[in-house]
Amino acid sequence: MKPFRPAKRRHLPTSPFAPPAAAPPAKEFDPDDQVTHDKYGLGRVLEVEPGRAVLVDFGTRKVRILAPYAKLFKL
């Protein structure tokens, strides 16, 4: 069984409070993009699996990084 989770509250148009922030757009990478990672440093994208993962060459190793690419940034 799945654990019980309360439903998300919807924002009412008459509410005096600001609506919650929208989700940030998904990051997109292309082969040969230069990137940086908080743990591995500078690298270059080798392969892209759209919406799933990217394979990045960091010089000393090749790492497959899964979406949502929290610590990966395009330069």
C-alpha positions in Angstrom: 0.0 0.0 0.0 1.1 3.5 -0.7 1.4 5.8 2.3 -1.3 8.4 2.8 -0.4 11.8 1.4 -2.8 14.8 1.7 -4.0 16.4 -1.5 -2.3 19.6 -2.6 -4.3 22.7 -2.0 -5.3 24.7 -5.0 -4.9 28.5 -5.1 -8.1 30.4 -4.9 -8.3 33.5 -7.2 -9.8 35.6 -4.3 -6.9 34.8 -1.9 -4.8 37.7 -0.7 -1.7 35.6 -0.9 0.5 35.2 -3.9 0.1 32.0 -5.9 2.8 29.4 -5.5 5.8 29.6 -7.9 5.5 27.6 -11.1 7.9 24.7 -11.5 11.2 25.8 -13.3 11.5 24.8 -16.9 13.3 21.5 -17.5 16.9 21.8 -18.4 17.9 20.8 -21.9 21.3 19.8 -23.1 22.8 19.0 -26.5 25.8 17.0 -27.5 29.1 19.0 -27.2 27.6 21.4 -24.7 30.1 22.5 -22.1 28.7 22.0 -18.6 29.8 22.3 -14.9 28.7 20.0 -12.1 29.0 20.8 -8.4 30.8 17.5 -7.6 32.7 16.6 -10.8 33.6 20.1 -12.2 33.9 21.0 -15.9 32.8 18.6 -18.6 31.3 18.1 -22.1 28.1 16.4 -22.9 28.6 13.2 -25.0 25.1 11.7 -25.3 21.6 12.9 -24.4 18.6 10.7 -23.5 15.8 13.4 -23.7 14.1 13.8 -20.4 16.0 10.9 -18.8 19.8 11.4 -18.6 22.9 12.8 -20.1 26.4 11.2 -20.4 29.1 13.8 -19.5 32.9 13.4 -20.0 34.6 15.1 -17.1 38.1 14.3 -18.4 39.0 11.7 -15.8 35.7 9.9 -16.0 32.4 9.6 -17.8 29.3 10.0 -15.7 25.7 9.4 -16.6 23.6 12.1 -14.8 19.9 11.5 -14.4 17.1 14.1 -14.7 16.3 16.6 -13.2 20.0 17.5 -13.4 20.0 19.4 -10.0 23.7 20.0 -9.9 24.4 20.3 -13.6 24.6 23.7 -15.3 25.2 24.7 -19.0 28.0 27.2 -19.6 
